[in-house]
Amino acid sequence: MRTLAALFVLVGALAAQPVVEKAVPFDSSGHVYSIDRQLRSRLGLFPDAGDIVLARMWLSPAGHVLEFTRPDSSRERIVLTDAEFGQLLSDVREKLPTEFGLDQSGRGLFLLSQIPLAGAWYTVATVYLLNLQDGRAIGTVATLTAATAYFLPMIITSHTSVTQAQAAMSIDYGYYGVFNGYALASLLGLRNLFESSAYADQRTMQAASGLMLVTSIGGQILGSHLGQRLELGQERFASVMTDCGLLDGLDLGICVQSISDNSAEGGHLLNSALTIAGTVGGAYLGHTWGRQQHWTEGQATCFGTAGIFGPAVLNGAFWTVAPSSWGEQHVLPLLTGLALAGNVGGIYLADRLVGETPITNSAGLMALGTTIGGGLLGAGLGWAIWGNLSHEQDFRGLLGLTTVGFGAGYWYGIKFAKQMSSNESSHADNRLKIDFGQALCGALSYGSNRTFAAPRLVSVAF
C-alpha cells in the first residue's frame, strides 16, 4: 500500500504541472501548425532563417514564440512582439495557398495502419456481432470489413487535416479501446467473451463484441482529436505514458485478483476497473506532461524503454536474491510493488538522464537496441558460466547477469544516444515505431490461463 500511495503522489505531482504553451496555427483555418523544408522552399518563407527543418509557433506566458528546429535537433526560439506576430501571420497567409490549408502528412500512415487494426479486431468483432457460422459468410464479411476500414476513412479524411501525430495517436487509441472495451465488458458482466458456450451465451458475446467495437472506434476518434495539436514526439511520449499506465493497472489488477480468489467475481471486476483506471491515468499524465515540452521521438523511445525495462530489472534483481522459503502470498504483492516502482523509477531515471536533450529518433532506437543487447550479452555470459542450470544457484546467476546487462545497456545506450544526437541530422527518414505496451498486453492476455514457475521459488497461476 505504501508503494501504491507513493505512486499516486508522484503521478499527482507530475500531472499537476501546468501547461505553459499552446500551439498556434499559421493559417486562418487552423490546420497548418508546422512548416517543413519542402513547404518553406516552395513558398519562399523565412529567407533569413538559415538551415531549418521545421518551423512552429507557440503562445507562451512571454508572448508569441516563433520556433525553428535545426538539422541537429537544436531549437532556436524568437519571442515576437504583437506587431511582429501580426506581420508574420499576414506574410505567411498571403503566400499560403488554399491547397496547403490541410496538413495530410500522416494520412498515408493512418490509412495503412487501419488494415492491421481491422485484421486484428474489427473483422473479428463484426463476425461475432453478426453471429456468422457459415465459412463463406465469415470470409466475405471479414474481408469486406477490412476493406471498409481502409476505404471509408480514406473518403472521410479526403478534405480534413491528418497530421503524423494524429495518425499515430488515432491508431494507438484504437488498440487501447480494444483492451479497455474488454475490461468494460467485464465490469458490465460480459467478461466471458470468447470463452466456450458453456460459460457464455451468444447474446453475451454479441453484446461484448459490439461494446468493444464502439470503444475501439471511439478511441480512434478521441486519439485523432487529441493528436491534432501535438508534435509527433509529443504524441509518442503521450502514448508511452498510456502504455505504462495500462500495464501498471493490469499488473495491480492481476495481483489483487490472484490474492483474493481467481474465481471470485469481485476480483475480475476490480482487475478490470484498475486496468481502465491505469489507462485513463496514464493517458492524462502523458497528454498533460507531453504538451509541456517539445519532445522528440527519440526522447519518447528512451522514456518508453526505461518504463518497460525498469520493472524487469527490479523483478530480475528480486528473483536473483529471493529466499527459497517465500510462498506465493508473500511474493506476488512484492513483485507487483517492484513492477510499479520499476515503472515509476524508470521514468524518473529517464527524466534525469535525458532531460531536455533533443534525442533524435535514430539515437533513441539505438538506446533501445543497446538495452536489449546488454541483456542478451549478460544472458550469454550467464549461459557460458551456468549453462546446465542444474541447480537453483545456476538460475540465479544467469538471471542476475541478464538483469545487470539490461541496466548497464540502458545507461550506456543513453550516453551513446546523446552523443549520437549531437552529430546526427534530424531529417533522416527513420520512423520505426515499437508499441511495447500493446505487445506486452497481448502476451499477458495469452498467458492469462498459464502457470509460470521459477525453480523452487514460487508458482503463480493467473
PLY file of the C-alpha trace (Angstrom):
ply
format ascii 1.0
element vertex 462
property float x
property float y
property float z
element edge 461
property int vertex1
property int vertex2
end_header
0.00 0.00 0.00
2.88 2.37 0.69
4.26 1.73 -2.80
0.86 2.40 -4.34
0.46 5.56 -2.28
3.88 6.78 -3.37
2.94 6.09 -6.99
-0.24 8.13 -6.71
1.63 11.00 -5.03
4.26 11.07 -7.78
1.69 10.83 -10.58
-0.37 13.56 -8.97
2.64 15.82 -8.65
3.58 15.33 -12.28
0.04 15.79 -13.54
-0.35 18.98 -11.52
2.33 20.76 -13.50
0.70 23.48 -15.63
0.58 23.54 -19.41
2.72 26.55 -20.29
2.49 26.74 -24.10
-0.14 26.29 -26.80
0.46 25.65 -30.49
-0.65 28.45 -32.84
-1.63 27.70 -36.48
-0.07 29.56 -39.38
-3.26 29.52 -41.47
-6.63 31.12 -40.78
-8.49 27.79 -40.94
-6.43 26.35 -38.06
-4.97 23.35 -39.90
-1.30 24.16 -40.52
0.66 24.04 -37.25
4.10 23.45 -38.75
6.05 24.33 -41.89
8.65 21.83 -43.07
11.53 22.23 -45.52
9.51 21.41 -48.62
6.71 23.86 -47.87
9.16 26.56 -46.86
11.16 26.15 -50.06
8.06 26.12 -52.28
6.56 29.27 -50.74
9.84 31.11 -50.10
9.20 31.55 -46.36
11.75 32.64 -43.73
14.53 33.59 -46.20
16.91 34.75 -43.44
16.38 31.80 -41.07
19.21 29.65 -42.41
19.01 25.84 -42.46
15.86 24.70 -40.66
13.82 21.52 -40.87
10.66 22.73 -39.13
9.01 25.99 -38.08
6.28 26.23 -35.44
4.56 28.97 -33.44
3.60 28.88 -29.76
1.65 31.05 -27.37
3.56 31.22 -24.07
3.32 33.43 -20.97
6.08 35.55 -22.57
4.02 36.08 -25.71
4.06 34.53 -29.17
7.18 32.49 -29.95
8.48 31.51 -33.38
10.48 28.28 -33.12
12.94 26.90 -35.69
14.21 23.31 -35.44
17.71 22.85 -36.87
19.12 19.71 -38.56
20.97 18.77 -35.33
17.62 18.83 -33.40
18.54 22.07 -31.62
15.85 24.73 -31.43
16.01 28.49 -31.89
13.14 30.39 -30.25
12.30 34.00 -31.07
9.83 35.95 -28.92
7.70 38.17 -31.15
6.03 41.45 -30.34
2.34 41.78 -31.20
3.25 43.80 -34.29
5.84 41.23 -35.41
3.39 38.38 -34.83
0.68 40.07 -36.87
3.08 40.86 -39.70
4.40 37.28 -39.72
0.91 35.80 -39.95
0.00 38.24 -42.71
3.12 37.35 -44.74
2.70 33.60 -44.30
-1.02 33.55 -45.05
-0.52 35.68 -48.12
1.86 33.06 -49.53
-0.06 30.05 -48.25
-2.46 28.93 -51.00
-5.69 27.11 -50.31
-4.20 23.77 -51.35
-1.88 23.95 -48.34
-4.72 24.61 -45.93
-4.69 20.94 -44.92
-1.79 19.09 -43.35
-2.19 15.49 -44.55
1.37 14.32 -43.88
0.06 11.46 -41.73
-2.84 10.38 -43.91
-0.99 7.56 -45.67
0.28 6.12 -42.38
-3.18 6.40 -40.85
-4.92 4.58 -43.70
-2.28 1.86 -43.99
-2.37 1.24 -40.22
-6.13 0.71 -40.43
-5.55 -2.63 -42.18
-3.75 -4.46 -39.31
-6.15 -2.90 -36.81
-9.07 -4.16 -38.86
-7.47 -7.59 -39.26
-6.67 -7.87 -35.56
-10.04 -6.72 -34.27
-12.69 -5.10 -36.48
-13.18 -8.21 -38.62
-13.35 -10.50 -35.58
-15.81 -8.22 -33.77
-18.05 -7.96 -36.81
-18.18 -11.74 -37.27
-19.13 -12.24 -33.61
-21.59 -9.35 -33.69
-23.44 -10.80 -36.68
-23.25 -14.35 -35.28
-21.94 -15.79 -38.54
-21.45 -19.55 -38.78
-21.05 -20.27 -42.49
-17.47 -20.23 -43.79
-18.33 -18.30 -46.93
-20.23 -15.67 -44.98
-17.38 -15.31 -42.47
-14.78 -14.88 -45.21
-16.91 -12.41 -47.14
-17.76 -10.24 -44.16
-14.21 -10.34 -42.76
-12.56 -9.20 -45.99
-15.23 -6.59 -46.74
-14.88 -5.23 -43.19
-11.12 -4.92 -43.61
-11.60 -3.15 -46.95
-14.21 -0.81 -45.45
-11.83 0.01 -42.60
-9.45 1.38 -45.23
-11.68 3.00 -47.86
-14.23 4.62 -45.53
-11.57 6.58 -43.59
-9.96 7.44 -46.93
-13.19 9.13 -48.01
-13.74 10.79 -44.62
-10.21 12.25 -44.49
-10.12 13.47 -48.09
-10.83 17.06 -47.02
-9.57 17.06 -43.42
-6.21 17.52 -41.77
-4.38 14.33 -40.78
-1.01 15.09 -39.22
1.54 12.40 -38.36
0.75 12.85 -34.67
-2.98 12.50 -35.33
-2.45 9.33 -37.34
-0.23 7.69 -34.74
-2.42 8.63 -31.77
-5.62 7.55 -33.54
-4.22 4.09 -34.23
-2.74 3.77 -30.72
-6.04 4.75 -29.09
-7.86 2.29 -31.32
-5.87 -0.54 -29.73
-6.35 0.95 -26.26
-10.06 0.92 -26.98
-9.96 -2.84 -27.62
-8.22 -3.61 -24.31
-10.34 -1.26 -22.27
-13.52 -2.34 -24.04
-12.81 -5.87 -22.83
-12.30 -4.53 -19.30
-15.51 -2.51 -19.53
-17.36 -5.60 -20.76
-16.14 -7.38 -17.63
-17.46 -4.59 -15.42
-20.84 -4.95 -17.12
-20.91 -8.71 -16.56
-19.85 -9.68 -20.09
-16.38 -11.00 -19.19
-16.91 -14.43 -20.74
-16.36 -13.18 -24.28
-14.59 -15.75 -26.48
-14.94 -18.47 -23.83
-16.73 -21.72 -24.59
-20.51 -21.76 -24.97
-20.77 -23.45 -21.59
-19.82 -20.13 -19.98
-21.07 -17.52 -22.42
-24.25 -17.43 -24.48
-24.41 -15.92 -27.93
-26.12 -12.72 -26.85
-23.37 -12.08 -24.31
-20.72 -12.49 -26.98
-22.60 -10.22 -29.39
-23.07 -7.54 -26.72
-19.41 -7.64 -25.69
-18.25 -7.56 -29.31
-20.43 -4.55 -30.05
-19.22 -2.75 -26.93
-15.55 -3.37 -27.77
-16.15 -2.26 -31.35
-17.63 1.02 -30.09
-14.76 1.62 -27.63
-12.15 0.93 -30.32
-13.71 3.25 -32.91
-14.35 5.82 -30.19
-10.71 5.52 -29.16
-9.61 6.27 -32.71
-11.82 9.37 -32.89
-10.56 10.57 -29.49
-6.94 9.92 -30.45
-7.32 11.91 -33.67
-8.78 14.83 -31.72
-6.09 14.78 -29.00
-3.25 14.45 -31.50
-4.38 17.37 -33.66
-2.17 19.93 -31.95
0.70 17.69 -30.88
4.07 17.18 -32.45
4.94 13.61 -33.38
7.42 13.38 -30.49
4.78 14.64 -28.06
2.34 12.03 -29.35
4.88 9.24 -28.88
5.57 10.42 -25.34
1.86 10.55 -24.52
1.38 7.02 -25.88
4.38 5.75 -23.89
2.81 7.08 -20.68
-0.51 5.48 -21.63
1.25 2.14 -22.18
2.86 2.41 -18.75
-0.43 3.29 -17.08
-2.24 0.41 -18.77
0.44 -2.08 -17.72
0.54 -0.77 -14.15
-3.23 -1.06 -13.83
-3.23 -4.54 -15.34
-0.34 -5.66 -13.13
-2.01 -4.37 -9.98
-5.34 -5.87 -11.01
-3.85 -9.33 -11.61
-2.19 -9.16 -8.19
-5.41 -8.20 -6.39
-7.40 -10.81 -8.29
-4.89 -13.57 -7.56
-4.66 -12.75 -3.86
-8.42 -12.56 -3.37
-9.55 -15.54 -5.42
-9.01 -16.30 -9.10
-12.62 -17.41 -9.46
-14.21 -14.58 -7.46
-16.38 -12.19 -9.43
-15.19 -9.30 -7.32
-11.57 -10.00 -8.31
-12.41 -9.84 -12.01
-14.33 -6.61 -11.59
-11.53 -4.97 -9.60
-8.96 -6.15 -12.16
-10.98 -4.58 -14.95
-11.53 -1.34 -13.04
-7.81 -1.00 -12.28
-6.90 -1.65 -15.93
-9.25 1.11 -17.10
-8.09 3.47 -14.34
-4.43 2.84 -15.22
-5.05 3.54 -18.90
-7.01 6.72 -18.26
-4.47 7.93 -15.69
-1.53 7.19 -17.99
-3.24 8.92 -20.92
-3.99 12.01 -18.84
-0.47 12.19 -17.44
1.09 11.60 -20.86
-1.03 14.19 -22.63
-0.58 16.79 -19.87
3.16 16.26 -19.42
3.70 15.75 -23.14
2.32 19.18 -24.05
4.65 20.94 -21.62
7.78 20.17 -23.62
8.74 19.76 -27.27
9.58 16.06 -27.04
11.39 14.29 -29.84
10.61 10.75 -30.91
13.99 9.68 -29.59
13.24 11.08 -26.14
9.91 9.22 -26.09
11.69 5.99 -27.04
14.19 6.48 -24.19
11.35 7.04 -21.70
9.43 4.05 -23.01
12.49 1.81 -22.76
13.04 2.83 -19.14
9.37 2.46 -18.26
9.18 -1.09 -19.65
12.59 -2.45 -18.64
12.51 -0.81 -15.18
10.05 -3.40 -13.81
12.05 -6.18 -15.49
15.28 -5.05 -13.82
13.77 -4.81 -10.32
11.94 -8.13 -10.62
15.07 -9.76 -12.05
17.07 -8.50 -9.09
14.43 -9.93 -6.74
14.45 -13.36 -8.32
18.24 -13.35 -8.09
18.27 -12.96 -4.28
14.78 -14.12 -3.21
14.70 -16.63 -0.35
13.50 -20.05 -1.49
11.20 -20.33 1.51
8.99 -17.46 0.47
5.49 -18.51 -0.50
3.17 -17.11 -3.14
1.27 -14.92 -0.68
4.48 -13.03 0.09
5.96 -12.99 -3.41
3.13 -11.77 -5.63
2.42 -8.48 -3.79
6.14 -7.76 -3.67
6.53 -8.45 -7.39
3.65 -6.11 -8.12
5.17 -3.40 -5.93
8.52 -3.85 -7.63
6.88 -3.62 -11.06
5.14 -0.36 -10.15
8.30 1.02 -8.55
10.36 -0.04 -11.57
7.96 1.70 -13.92
7.87 4.98 -11.98
11.59 4.76 -11.16
12.44 4.06 -14.79
10.52 7.13 -15.96
12.22 9.23 -13.28
15.65 7.88 -14.29
14.96 8.68 -17.94
13.93 12.19 -17.00
17.18 12.66 -15.08
19.41 11.14 -17.76
17.70 12.55 -20.84
16.02 15.69 -19.54
15.52 18.21 -22.33
18.32 16.82 -24.51
16.89 16.57 -28.07
17.43 12.86 -28.80
16.84 12.03 -32.47
14.64 9.10 -33.46
17.62 7.09 -34.70
19.56 7.72 -31.48
16.55 6.74 -29.37
16.30 3.44 -31.23
20.00 2.96 -30.57
19.38 3.35 -26.82
16.62 0.74 -27.06
18.86 -1.63 -29.01
21.76 -1.19 -26.58
19.44 -2.01 -23.68
18.27 -5.22 -25.32
21.79 -6.03 -26.47
23.13 -5.56 -22.94
20.58 -8.01 -21.60
21.46 -10.55 -24.30
25.16 -10.11 -23.56
24.56 -10.72 -19.87
22.42 -13.77 -20.67
25.11 -15.11 -22.98
27.77 -14.83 -20.30
25.38 -16.43 -17.82
24.77 -19.39 -20.09
28.51 -19.78 -20.61
29.10 -19.92 -16.85
25.97 -21.71 -15.61
24.73 -23.30 -18.81
23.33 -26.53 -17.40
21.01 -24.78 -14.87
21.05 -27.93 -12.80
20.94 -26.03 -9.53
18.96 -23.11 -8.24
22.11 -21.02 -7.91
22.76 -21.51 -11.65
19.37 -19.99 -12.43
20.02 -17.09 -10.06
23.42 -16.38 -11.59
22.03 -16.39 -15.14
19.17 -14.09 -14.17
21.46 -11.78 -12.24
23.85 -11.26 -15.15
20.92 -10.70 -17.53
19.48 -8.07 -15.19
22.81 -6.28 -14.86
23.14 -6.39 -18.65
19.79 -4.66 -19.16
20.61 -1.93 -16.65
24.12 -1.30 -17.95
22.92 -1.46 -21.54
20.35 1.27 -20.92
22.85 3.52 -19.16
25.41 3.19 -21.95
22.66 3.44 -24.56
21.59 6.85 -23.24
25.21 8.05 -23.31
25.62 6.88 -26.90
22.26 8.36 -27.91
23.12 11.80 -26.52
26.48 11.75 -28.25
24.96 10.48 -31.48
22.23 13.13 -31.44
24.80 15.90 -31.33
26.23 14.71 -34.67
23.14 13.38 -36.43
20.82 15.23 -38.77
17.24 15.04 -37.59
15.77 14.96 -41.10
16.70 11.30 -41.67
13.61 9.31 -42.59
13.62 6.84 -39.73
10.14 6.12 -38.43
10.30 2.70 -36.83
7.73 2.63 -34.03
7.50 -0.07 -31.38
4.45 -0.28 -29.13
5.88 -2.07 -26.10
2.74 -1.83 -24.03
0.43 -3.34 -26.63
2.85 -6.20 -27.28
3.16 -6.99 -23.57
-0.61 -6.78 -23.09
-1.04 -9.33 -25.84
1.48 -11.62 -24.16
-0.23 -11.23 -20.80
-3.60 -11.99 -22.38
-2.22 -15.15 -24.00
-0.67 -16.25 -20.72
-3.70 -15.49 -18.57
-4.53 -19.20 -18.16
-0.95 -20.47 -17.95
1.25 -21.33 -14.98
4.67 -19.75 -14.59
7.30 -21.20 -12.29
10.82 -20.45 -11.12
12.92 -23.27 -9.60
11.75 -23.92 -6.03
10.73 -20.31 -5.55
7.08 -19.83 -6.45
4.38 -20.96 -8.87
1.70 -18.43 -9.74
-1.42 -19.33 -11.73
-3.41 -16.48 -13.30
0 1
1 2
2 3
3 4
4 5
5 6
6 7
7 8
8 9
9 10
10 11
11 12
12 13
13 14
14 15
15 16
16 17
17 18
18 19
19 20
20 21
21 22
22 23
23 24
24 25
25 26
26 27
27 28
28 29
29 30
30 31
31 32
32 33
33 34
34 35
35 36
36 37
37 38
38 39
39 40
40 41
41 42
42 43
43 44
44 45
45 46
46 47
47 48
48 49
49 50
50 51
51 52
52 53
53 54
54 55
55 56
56 57
57 58
58 59
59 60
60 61
61 62
62 63
63 64
64 65
65 66
66 67
67 68
68 69
69 70
70 71
71 72
72 73
73 74
74 75
75 76
76 77
77 78
78 79
79 80
80 81
81 82
82 83
83 84
84 85
85 86
86 87
87 88
88 89
89 90
90 91
91 92
92 93
93 94
94 95
95 96
96 97
97 98
98 99
99 100
100 101
101 102
102 103
103 104
104 105
105 106
106 107
107 108
108 109
109 110
110 111
111 112
112 113
113 114
114 115
115 116
116 117
117 118
118 119
119 120
120 121
121 122
122 123
123 124
124 125
125 126
126 127
127 128
128 129
129 130
130 131
131 132
132 133
133 134
134 135
135 136
136 137
137 138
138 139
139 140
140 141
141 142
142 143
143 144
144 145
145 146
146 147
147 148
148 149
149 150
150 151
151 152
152 153
153 154
154 155
155 156
156 157
157 158
158 159
159 160
160 161
161 162
162 163
163 164
164 165
165 166
166 167
167 168
168 169
169 170
170 171
171 172
172 173
173 174
174 175
175 176
176 177
177 178
178 179
179 180
180 181
181 182
182 183
183 184
184 185
185 186
186 187
187 188
188 189
189 190
190 191
191 192
192 193
193 194
194 195
195 196
196 197
197 198
198 199
199 200
200 201
201 202
202 203
203 204
204 205
205 206
206 207
207 208
208 209
209 210
210 211
211 212
212 213
213 214
214 215
215 216
216 217
217 218
218 219
219 220
220 221
221 222
222 223
223 224
224 225
225 226
226 227
227 228
228 229
229 230
230 231
231 232
232 233
233 234
234 235
235 236
236 237
237 238
238 239
239 240
240 241
241 242
242 243
243 244
244 245
245 246
246 247
247 248
248 249
249 250
250 251
251 252
252 253
253 254
254 255
255 256
256 257
257 258
258 259
259 260
260 261
261 262
262 263
263 264
264 265
265 266
266 267
267 268
268 269
269 270
270 271
271 272
272 273
273 274
274 275
275 276
276 277
277 278
278 279
279 280
280 281
281 282
282 283
283 284
284 285
285 286
286 287
287 288
288 289
289 290
290 291
291 292
292 293
293 294
294 295
295 296
296 297
297 298
298 299
299 300
300 301
301 302
302 303
303 304
304 305
305 306
306 307
307 308
308 309
309 310
310 311
311 312
312 313
313 314
314 315
315 316
316 317
317 318
318 319
319 320
320 321
321 322
322 323
323 324
324 325
325 326
326 327
327 328
328 329
329 330
330 331
331 332
332 333
333 334
334 335
335 336
336 337
337 338
338 339
339 340
340 341
341 342
342 343
343 344
344 345
345 346
346 347
347 348
348 349
349 350
350 351
351 352
352 353
353 354
354 355
355 356
356 357
357 358
358 359
359 360
360 361
361 362
362 363
363 364
364 365
365 366
366 367
367 368
368 369
369 370
370 371
371 372
372 373
373 374
374 375
375 376
376 377
377 378
378 379
379 380
380 381
381 382
382 383
383 384
384 385
385 386
386 387
387 388
388 389
389 390
390 391
391 392
392 393
393 394
394 395
395 396
396 397
397 398
398 399
399 400
400 401
401 402
402 403
403 404
404 405
405 406
406 407
407 408
408 409
409 410
410 411
411 412
412 413
413 414
414 415
415 416
416 417
417 418
418 419
419 420
420 421
421 422
422 423
423 424
424 425
425 426
426 427
427 428
428 429
429 430
430 431
431 432
432 433
433 434
434 435
435 436
436 437
437 438
438 439
439 440
440 441
441 442
442 443
443 444
444 445
445 446
446 447
447 448
448 449
449 450
450 451
451 452
452 453
453 454
454 455
455 456
456 457
457 458
458 459
459 460
460 461
